[in-house]
Amino acid sequence: MKVTYADGVFEELVSLSFYIAEDNEAIAQRFLDSCDKTFRFLADNPNVGSLRRFKNVQMAEVRMWRVKGFEKYRIFYQPLESGIKILHIIHSARDYNRVFENE
């Protein structure tokens, strides 16, 4: 199955990895590797994540799953016929509803 990415996802990943690298560059690289592995897992198992509810009907199928090994980071994605689309990667301390308000 295929993994596609919404605009801005790579910038989110770079920002998160830079933040983590301030303390430990090796862990930042492990974070990126874990994101990649988790994305591929989700592409093969698109309905595993918990369904989220948003006011915007275009966000009706958004699901959430944790980054393996970095459980405080959440992946928001939409299942597609050919795989998944990664929408955001957000730390659990952030209010993800506010992130999705403008979409």
N, C-alpha and C positions, 0 to 999 in steps of 0.2 A: 504494500500500500504506500501511497505517496504522502509526503509532508509538504505543505505549502505554508507560506508565512504572510501575515498581514503587514501592511506598511508600518514601519516603526519597531517591529519585533527585534530586528538585529541591533538597533540602537539601544533598546532595553537590555538586551543581553550584554552588550559592550559596557553599558553603564553599571549594571549589576556586577559584572566580572571585575571592572576597575575598582569598585567599592570593596569587593572581597579581597582583591589583590593588595589593597592598602595594608592589610594585616598579613596576608600570606599568598604569594603568587601561585604556589603549587595548588593550593585549595581553589583558587580562582580557575585554574585550568581544569581541575577535577569537576568543578561546578559546570563548566561549559560541556565537558564530556558527558556528564550525567544528564544535562539537558538534552543533548543529542540522543542518548540512549532512551530517555523517557519519551521523547518525541516519536521515536521509531516504535516503542512499545504501544503508545497511544494510537498510532496509525494502524497497527495490527489489531488493536482492541478499542475501537473508537467509542464504544458506549460504556466503558469502565468508569469514567469520571462522573461526579455528581452533577446533575442538571442544575443550572442556575436560572433564576427568574429576573428578567429585566423588563422595563416598560416598552422598550423598542422591540417591535415584532421581528425585526431582522436578527435580533439576538436570542430568538426563541430556543435555539438548539445549542446554546453555549454550555459547555461542560467545564468542570474544574478538576484538576489532578495535581498532586504534589510532585516536585522534582525529587527523584529517588536519591536518598542520601543527603538531601537538603530540604527537609520537610517543611521548613518555614517559607519556602518559595512555591508559589502556585502557578500552574500553567492553565490558561484559559484557552479553549479551543472549540472548534465546531467540527463535528463529523461531516464528511463529504462522501459521495459515492465512491470516489477514487482514493480516499484516505482521510486526512484531517487538515484543517487550517489552524495554525497557531495564531492566536489573537494578541495575547499578552503573557508576560511572565512578571508576577507581582509578589513582593514580600507580603507575608500574611499580616504584618502590622499596618499595612496600608488599607484604606477603605476602597476596595475594588469597585464598589458601586459608583463612586465618584469618577473613577477612570472610564467607566462605560457610559457615563451620563452624556458625554459629547458625541457618542457614536450612533 
